[in-house]
Amino acid sequence: MGERVVRAVKYFVEHNPQTLPLGKNSIEGNDIYYEVSEVETVRANEKLFEAHKNFIDLQMTLSGEEWYGYNCVDKLEEKIPYNPDKDAGFYSGDGEYFQIPKGQFALFMPEDAHNPCVYFEKTGTC
């Protein structure tokens, strides 16, 4: 893992993620930051996969039940071209879905498309 990833993980070990404020917050300027959001989950087929080129995405479930989809970017169909200002492109296709137990996380590298905030049985807030 890169040095910045280690510093980000260390931050979450030292600060209880349950107590962090909603919104975008800086750990080290624009190089390392986090965004806490509270969203309603949606069916996997109702949203697109996302991928980033410049940032590694650390995803963590703080409450509720959330599924995450994963696939390699090159195995999906681009639907919304990469926007460098938002460091995101959006893709459709199939993926593998898994859950992350509360308090644990998954890292998505630039070649990893991911589809967070989805449900399969019943919707909820995560």
Buried (B, 14 or more C-beta within 10 A) or exposed (E): EEEBBEEBBEBBEEEEBEEBEEEEEEBEEEEBEBEBEEEEBEEBEEBBBBBBEEBBBBBBBBEBBBBBBBBEBEEBEBEEEBEEEEBBBBBBBEBEEEEBEBEEBBBBEBEBBBBBBBBEEEEEEB
